Amino acid sequence: MAMALRAASRVLLRAGSRLGRREAVDGARRFANKRVLVETEGAAGATRIAVMKFRNPPVNSLSLDFLTEFVISLEKLENDKSIRGVILTSDSLKRGNQTKVAATEKTEEKRATRDHGGRLQERPGIFSAGLDLLEMYGRNPAHYAEYWKAVQELWLRLYLSSLTLMSAINGASPAGGCLLAITCDYRIMADNPKYTIGLNESLLGIVAPFWLKDNYVNTIGHRAAERALQLGTLFPPAEALKVGVVDEVVPEDQVHSKTLSVMAKWLAIPDHSRQLTKTMMRKATADNLIKQREADIQNFASFISRDSIQKSLHMYLEKLKHKKG
Ligand SMILES: CCCCCCCCCCC/C=C/C(=O)SCCNC(=O)CCNC(=O)[C@H](O)C(C)(C)COP(=O)(O)OP(=O)(O)OC[C@H]1O[C@@H](n2cnc3c(N)ncnc32)[C@H](O)[C@@H]1OP(=O)(O)O
């Protein structure tokens, strides 16, 4: 009987659910899609916290597949009544023995950093490189529309989430990476001057959409957002803290523990009053997009299809490819 149970549980653990794999690890629970790993902490029956780790090599860009998996994972957590708080972070760790594959190799796999066993690796020190430039360059308008709908969906889900969301920013966080962070209720950033955060779209020759601009204004205020958006400012941690893009800066090895302790304070507040307050603060901003979603998709598709914009993106991609260091 015991053997049969063990065999059955092995089968269950191996079986991939529609949403991804589910495993039991050291008492904690986890499920994983290919690009998002979700680990939950806390005893069964008690309030639990989930940590969503991005692992979309090489730079956690928000590709269509990543956005889809992210939304599925978030929905799953929203539906789990024992989960009240979620931490967004990158799975990218400093690892040794990495080799950057030649820039002349074009496919996604080949662009990634690999270890000596040839396995794909995240590049270290990146929270998220933002929207995937390859989803916005050299594709057709139908693809742009599909992609933008997915970007909107993720933003709406995060911005209106009833969960307490925190970001543990353990790396560079430009543009769409900053978007992920500023949808959260609280942001803690690693104190590493190599990491920057902000909306740098203007440097790429593109423009942040109005709803992202609104989210930024709600976070850092109108004047600071006006200046930072025009200049495409990427703030190092100390400046990000000063302007209010992040709420705390802590030594890199304390980002996770600090986020957990802040989360515990937030979870001491009754859910219903915190959630109603959050909705009161955010609904108008989200409704502004909801009522004109389709027009926003069409605007994006036609804007990004323009020759001049494609040319800017091409130049930016080339610059990234040939940059030193
Ligand atoms: C009229 C108004 C209408 C409204 C229309 C709206 C318009 C659209 C607005 C959309 C809003 C856009 C938001 C965005 O998020 S755009 C993306 C912005 N992201 C960036 O600028 C980040 C660029 N990347 C970097 O700065 C660095 O890569 C980074 C600091 C993240 C990491 O540096 P590192 O040195 O570690 O790694 P590499 O630079 O060598 O990069 C490794 C490979 O990854 C490729 N890469 C990097 N970023 C991206 C990306 N965002 N998407 C796709 N690919 C990316 C990079 O090219 C390297 O590739 P190779 O190995 O082939 O060289």
Ligand as a Chemical Component Dictionary entry (heavy atoms), coordinates in Angstrom:
data_LIG
# 
_chem_comp.id                   LIG 
_chem_comp.type                 NON-POLYMER 
_chem_comp.pdbx_formal_charge   0 
_chem_comp.three_letter_code    LIG 
# 
loop_
_chem_comp_atom.comp_id 
_chem_comp_atom.atom_id 
_chem_comp_atom.alt_atom_id 
_chem_comp_atom.type_symbol 
_chem_comp_atom.charge 
_chem_comp_atom.model_Cartn_x 
_chem_comp_atom.model_Cartn_y 
_chem_comp_atom.model_Cartn_z 
_chem_comp_atom.pdbx_ordinal 
LIG C1  C1  C 0 1.797  58.050 -30.101 1  
LIG C2  C2  C 0 1.896  57.110 -28.929 2  
LIG C3  C3  C 0 1.375  55.751 -29.236 3  
LIG C4  C4  C 0 1.765  54.795 -28.150 4  
LIG C5  C5  C 0 2.671  53.753 -28.693 5  
LIG C6  C6  C 0 3.522  53.138 -27.662 6  
LIG C7  C7  C 0 4.932  52.919 -28.167 7  
LIG C8  C8  C 0 5.618  51.772 -27.595 8  
LIG C9  C9  C 0 6.078  51.981 -26.208 9  
LIG C10 C10 C 0 6.393  50.693 -25.580 10 
LIG C11 C11 C 0 6.957  50.853 -24.242 11 
LIG C12 C12 C 0 8.249  50.142 -24.274 12 
LIG C13 C13 C 0 8.722  49.595 -23.235 13 
LIG C14 C14 C 0 9.976  48.775 -23.273 14 
LIG O1  O1  O 0 10.164 48.032 -22.365 15 
LIG S1  S1  S 0 11.077 48.837 -24.595 16 
LIG C15 C15 C 0 12.485 47.892 -24.070 17 
LIG C16 C16 C 0 13.392 48.767 -23.292 18 
LIG N1  N1  N 0 14.497 48.021 -22.777 19 
LIG C17 C17 C 0 15.749 48.455 -22.824 20 
LIG O2  O2  O 0 16.036 49.527 -23.313 21 
LIG C18 C18 C 0 16.792 47.533 -22.259 22 
LIG C19 C19 C 0 17.788 47.188 -23.277 23 
LIG N2  N2  N 0 18.768 46.283 -22.716 24 
LIG C20 C20 C 0 19.801 46.671 -21.951 25 
LIG O3  O3  O 0 19.959 47.814 -21.598 26 
LIG C21 C21 C 0 20.768 45.608 -21.541 27 
LIG O4  O4  O 0 20.582 44.514 -22.399 28 
LIG C22 C22 C 0 20.606 45.136 -20.086 29 
LIG C23 C23 C 0 21.081 46.243 -19.133 30 
LIG C24 C24 C 0 19.183 44.728 -19.756 31 
LIG C25 C25 C 0 21.517 43.894 -19.883 32 
LIG O5  O5  O 0 22.839 44.191 -20.267 33 
LIG P1  P1  P 0 23.896 43.010 -20.490 34 
LIG O6  O6  O 0 25.183 43.651 -20.848 35 
LIG O7  O7  O 0 23.874 42.096 -19.334 36 
LIG O8  O8  O 0 23.299 42.169 -21.705 37 
LIG P2  P2  P 0 23.288 42.564 -23.256 38 
LIG O9  O9  O 0 23.007 44.007 -23.447 39 
LIG O10 O10 O 0 24.501 42.006 -23.923 40 
LIG O11 O11 O 0 21.988 41.789 -23.732 41 
LIG C26 C26 C 0 22.008 40.381 -23.930 42 
LIG C27 C27 C 0 21.190 40.076 -25.173 43 
LIG O12 O12 O 0 19.823 40.416 -24.891 44 
LIG C28 C28 C 0 19.342 41.303 -25.899 45 
LIG N3  N3  N 0 18.362 42.217 -25.279 46 
LIG C29 C29 C 0 18.582 43.099 -24.312 47 
LIG N4  N4  N 0 17.462 43.747 -23.989 48 
LIG C30 C30 C 0 16.499 43.246 -24.786 49 
LIG C31 C31 C 0 15.110 43.520 -24.930 50 
LIG N5  N5  N 0 14.467 44.437 -24.186 51 
LIG N6  N6  N 0 14.426 42.831 -25.847 52 
LIG C32 C32 C 0 15.039 41.900 -26.612 53 
LIG N7  N7  N 0 16.364 41.592 -26.533 54 
LIG C33 C33 C 0 17.073 42.267 -25.614 55 
LIG C34 C34 C 0 20.569 42.056 -26.356 56 
LIG O13 O13 O 0 20.345 42.599 -27.646 57 
LIG C35 C35 C 0 21.605 40.957 -26.356 58 
LIG O14 O14 O 0 21.428 40.221 -27.537 59 
LIG P3  P3  P 0 22.725 39.642 -28.323 60 
LIG O15 O15 O 0 23.306 38.626 -27.400 61 
LIG O16 O16 O 0 22.131 39.091 -29.590 62 
LIG O17 O17 O 0 23.655 40.800 -28.574 63 
# 
loop_
_chem_comp_bond.comp_id 
_chem_comp_bond.atom_id_1 
_chem_comp_bond.atom_id_2 
_chem_comp_bond.value_order 
_chem_comp_bond.pdbx_ordinal 
LIG C1  C2  SING 1  
LIG C2  C3  SING 2  
LIG C3  C4  SING 3  
LIG C4  C5  SING 4  
LIG C5  C6  SING 5  
LIG C6  C7  SING 6  
LIG C7  C8  SING 7  
LIG C8  C9  SING 8  
LIG C9  C10 SING 9  
LIG C10 C11 SING 10 
LIG C11 C12 SING 11 
LIG C12 C13 DOUB 12 
LIG C13 C14 SING 13 
LIG C14 O1  DOUB 14 
LIG C14 S1  SING 15 
LIG S1  C15 SING 16 
LIG C15 C16 SING 17 
LIG C16 N1  SING 18 
LIG N1  C17 SING 19 
LIG C17 O2  DOUB 20 
LIG C17 C18 SING 21 
LIG C18 C19 SING 22 
LIG C19 N2  SING 23 
LIG N2  C20 SING 24 
LIG C20 O3  DOUB 25 
LIG C20 C21 SING 26 
LIG C21 O4  SING 27 
LIG C21 C22 SING 28 
LIG C22 C23 SING 29 
LIG C22 C24 SING 30 
LIG C22 C25 SING 31 
LIG C25 O5  SING 32 
LIG O5  P1  SING 33 
LIG P1  O6  DOUB 34 
LIG P1  O7  SING 35 
LIG P1  O8  SING 36 
LIG O8  P2  SING 37 
LIG P2  O9  DOUB 38 
LIG P2  O10 SING 39 
LIG P2  O11 SING 40 
LIG O11 C26 SING 41 
LIG C26 C27 SING 42 
LIG C27 O12 SING 43 
LIG C27 C35 SING 44 
LIG O12 C28 SING 45 
LIG C28 N3  SING 46 
LIG C28 C34 SING 47 
LIG N3  C29 SING 48 
LIG N3  C33 SING 49 
LIG C29 N4  DOUB 50 
LIG N4  C30 SING 51 
LIG C30 C31 SING 52 
LIG C30 C33 DOUB 53 
LIG C31 N5  SING 54 
LIG C31 N6  DOUB 55 
LIG N6  C32 SING 56 
LIG C32 N7  DOUB 57 
LIG N7  C33 SING 58 
LIG C34 O13 SING 59 
LIG C34 C35 SING 60 
LIG C35 O14 SING 61 
LIG O14 P3  SING 62 
LIG P3  O15 DOUB 63 
LIG P3  O16 SING 64 
LIG P3  O17 SING 65 
# 
